[in-house]
Amino acid sequence: MEYLLISACILGKNTKYNGLNNYHPLVEKLKEKYELIYCCPEVDGGLSIPRDPSEVVLDKVISINGIDVTKEYTKGALVALDLVKKYKIKKALLKDGSPSCGKNYIYDGTFSHTKVNNMGITARLLFSNGVTIYTENDIEKLL
């Protein structure tokens, strides 16, 4: 069975910045086709649950309170890459909009809910290492 890296929040784990999740019911069908390997780069990088929301500002990740959390985001991205290498993962299902996992968009760094076309820290690293990135809107493509 093929491995699929998946954002822990999509799997139903309460790892979001606000302590909640982004569970998607089609995950149950994914379990029939893939061996799911989950991660939350933000938690894996050492951030707490809950935590301050953060956004990408130029080449840094800054919390809403002005704290630079780039180091934790980078560490979490490297943890995800280690999982990709360990399990020879070719596909990842990541939460769009996340400063870690966003594929099609992230927020612009002003905390004004303004979306910009860009990738999150983890998505960018995985993509640059040959992983095909899917979002919660692409689950049907994986089935």
C-alpha positions in Angstrom: 0.0 0.0 0.0 1.3 3.5 -0.9 2.1 5.9 1.8 0.5 9.4 1.9 1.7 12.2 4.1 -1.3 14.0 5.6 -1.8 17.1 7.7 -2.8 15.9 11.2 -5.6 18.4 11.3 -7.3 17.0 8.2 -7.1 13.6 9.9 -9.0 15.0 12.8 -6.2 15.7 15.2 -6.7 18.8 17.3 -3.5 20.5 16.2 -4.7 23.8 14.7 -3.5 27.0 16.2 -6.9 27.3 18.0 -6.8 23.8 19.4 -9.4 22.5 16.8 -9.0 20.4 13.6 -10.0 20.5 10.0 -11.3 16.9 9.8 -12.5 15.9 6.3 -14.8 12.9 6.1 -13.2 11.6 2.8 -10.2 10.7 4.9 -12.0 7.5 5.8 -11.9 6.5 2.1 -8.2 7.5 1.9 -7.5 4.9 4.6 -8.7 2.2 2.2 -6.2 3.2 -0.5 -3.2 4.6 1.5 -1.2 4.1 4.6 -1.6 7.5 6.1 1.5 9.1 7.8 0.4 12.3 9.6 2.3 15.3 10.7 1.7 18.8 12.0 4.8 20.8 11.1 3.9 23.5 13.5 3.6 21.1 16.5 6.5 19.0 15.3 8.6 22.2 15.2 7.9 22.8 18.9 4.9 25.1 18.9 2.1 24.6 21.4 -1.6 23.8 21.0 -3.2 26.3 21.1 -0.7 28.9 19.8 -0.9 32.4 18.3 -1.8 32.5 14.7 1.2 33.2 12.4 1.6 34.3 8.9 4.5 34.4 6.4 6.1 37.9 6.1 8.7 37.9 3.4 11.1 35.1 4.4 10.0 34.9 8.0 7.0 33.5 9.9 5.7 36.0 12.4 3.0 35.4 15.1 0.1 37.9 15.5 2.0 39.2 18.6 5.1 39.9 16.5 7.2 36.9 17.6 9.5 35.3 15.0 8.6 31.6 14.8 10.5 30.9 11.6 12.9 28.5 13.4 10.0 26.3 14.6 8.3 26.3 11.2 11.5 25.4 9.5 12.2 22.6 12.0 8.7 21.2 11.4 9.2 21.3 7.7 12.4 19.3 8.1 10.5 16.7 10.3 8.0 16.3 7.4 10.8 15.9 4.9 12.4 13.3 7.1 9.0 11.3 7.1 8.9 11.7 3.3 12.4 10.2 3.0 11.9 7.5 5.6 8.7 6.2 3.9 9.6 7.1 0.3 6.4 9.2 0.1 5.5 10.7 -3.2 2.2 12.5 -2.3 1.2 14.8 0.5 -2.3 16.0 1.4 -1.8 19.3 3.2 -4.1 22.0 4.6 -4.4 24.9 2.2 -4.0 28.4 3.7 -1.7 27.3 6.4 1.6 29.1 6.8 3.2 25.6 6.9 1.0 23.5 4.6 -0.6 26.0 2.1 -0.3 24.9 -1.5 -2.4 27.4 -3.5 -2.5 30.2 -1.0 -1.4 31.5 2.3 -2.2 34.7 4.1 -0.3 37.9 3.3 1.3 38.6 6.7 -1.0 41.5 7.6 -3.4 39.4 9.7 -6.3 40.9 7.6 -7.5 37.6 6.2 -6.0 38.6 2.8 -5.0 35.6 0.7 -2.0 35.5 -1.6 -0.9 32.9 -4.1 2.1 31.3 -2.4 3.1 28.1 -0.7 3.7 27.5 3.0 7.1 26.6 4.4 6.5 22.8 4.5 4.6 22.6 1.2 7.4 24.5 -0.5 10.1 22.2 0.9 8.3 19.0 0.1 7.4 20.3 -3.4 11.1 21.2 -4.0 12.0 17.6 -3.0 9.7 16.0 -5.6 6.5 15.5 -3.5 3.2 16.1 -5.3 1.1 18.3 -3.0 -2.7 18.0 -2.7 -5.1 20.0 -0.6 -8.3 19.2 1.1 -10.0 20.3 -2.1 -8.2 17.7 -4.1 -9.0 14.6 -2.1 -11.2 13.1 -4.9 -8.1 13.1 -7.1 -6.3 10.9 -4.6 -9.2 8.3 -4.6 
